[in-house]
Amino acid sequence: MTSAAWEGLLAYLVPDSLPEALTLLRDRRPEVVAGCTDVLPARRQGQRSGDILDVTRLPALRGIAREPRGWRIGAATTWAEIAAAPLPPAFAALQEAAVEVGAVQIQNAGTVAGNICNASPAADGVPPLLALRAEVELASHAGTRRLPLEEFITGVRRTARAADELVTALHLPHPAPGEGGAFVKLGTRSSLVISIAMVAAVVHIDQDRIAEARVAVGACSPVARRLPAWESALQGRRLDELAGLKPDPFHLSVLSPIDDIRATAAYRIEAVRELCQRALVRAANAAGGADGR
């Protein structure tokens, strides 16, 4: 482990192994960083400084692997690595979000765990991970546990991670043959902007009908939310109906958008209806080429 002074900080800690990182986390309670794409802007805005724990050298937190029960994405895997990986068609939702996370420089540095731990209501990675039924793996000296992503993010900038825990990976179950995914977002421009609204959809097609749909909306609630009522309503619908299917107010009742400088709450709701329909059609098209990898 190396340690160096950094202006305004007590220590900059760079462990070489997971046990060492967990010991530092337990004993010193540092702030965990990888790409620093959220931390550095916060520092410039006057956020309190303290010890920093850089986890980018930990092999246990890197890489994407196909395992017997699903896919494991290491916590420090970058968005550029996710975008370039050979993944099943259902994961198109996550890969399309990956290329929307800031500019290329951000995608090369920013990590999947950093995106969820930052817990922004407008985090691009959260809706597709919800639609893919992601679980968060957390490790500490007490052991390892997993939480569904919807239980991990508890509010704006709040998570269920304990002070001595480190997010080590995300786990996603194997998609079924015939599943496809898509991600669409609305902003004032295509990149380097906080979203007005975003939607991720994963659709399972069987015999030209929707066998299952999972749809998640971001930037329209304190945390991204799935639309269970609309998901239920979509089950069994024919593919030739998709172009006309949009959620109604009841289906969107789980959302709580706000008025801000980017859009009004009413505009966000109308945008979500359109984005849901687009994501649904694109996910179904992706499912048409699904091969169950």
HELIX and SHEET records of a PDB file:
HELIX    1   1 LEU A   18  ARG A   28  1                                  11    
HELIX    2   2 VAL A   39  ARG A   44  1                                   6    
HELIX    3   3 PRO A   59  LEU A   61  5                                   3    
HELIX    4   4 TRP A   79  ALA A   84  1                                   6    
HELIX    5   5 PRO A   89  PHE A   91  5                                   3    
HELIX    6   6 ALA A   92  ALA A   98  1                                   7    
HELIX    7   7 VAL A  104  ALA A  109  1                                   6    
HELIX    8   8 VAL A  112  ASN A  118  1                                   7    
HELIX    9   9 VAL A  126  ALA A  131  1                                   6    
HELIX   10  10 LEU A  149  PHE A  152  1                                   4    
HELIX   11  11 PRO A  228  LEU A  234  1                                   7    
HELIX   12  12 LEU A  239  GLY A  244  5                                   6    
HELIX   13  13 ALA A  265  ALA A  287  1                                  23    
SHEET    1   A 4 THR A   2  ALA A   4  0                                        
SHEET    2   A 4 TYR A  12  VAL A  14 -1                                        
SHEET    3   A 4 ILE A  52  ASP A  54  1                                        
SHEET    4   A 4 GLU A  31  VAL A  33  1                                        
SHEET    1   B 5 ILE A  64  GLU A  67  0                                        
SHEET    2   B 5 GLY A  70  GLY A  74 -1                                        
SHEET    3   B 5 LEU A 166  PRO A 173 -1                                        
SHEET    4   B 5 GLU A 135  SER A 140 -1                                        
SHEET    5   B 5 GLY A 143  PRO A 148 -1                                        
SHEET    1   C 2 ILE A 153  GLY A 155  0                                        
SHEET    2   C 2 ARG A 158  THR A 159 -1                                        
SHEET    1   D 4 GLU A 179  LEU A 186  0                                        
SHEET    2   D 4 ALA A 197  ASP A 206 -1                                        
SHEET    3   D 4 ARG A 209  GLY A 218 -1                                        
SHEET    4   D 4 ARG A 225  ARG A 226 -1                                        
END                                                                             
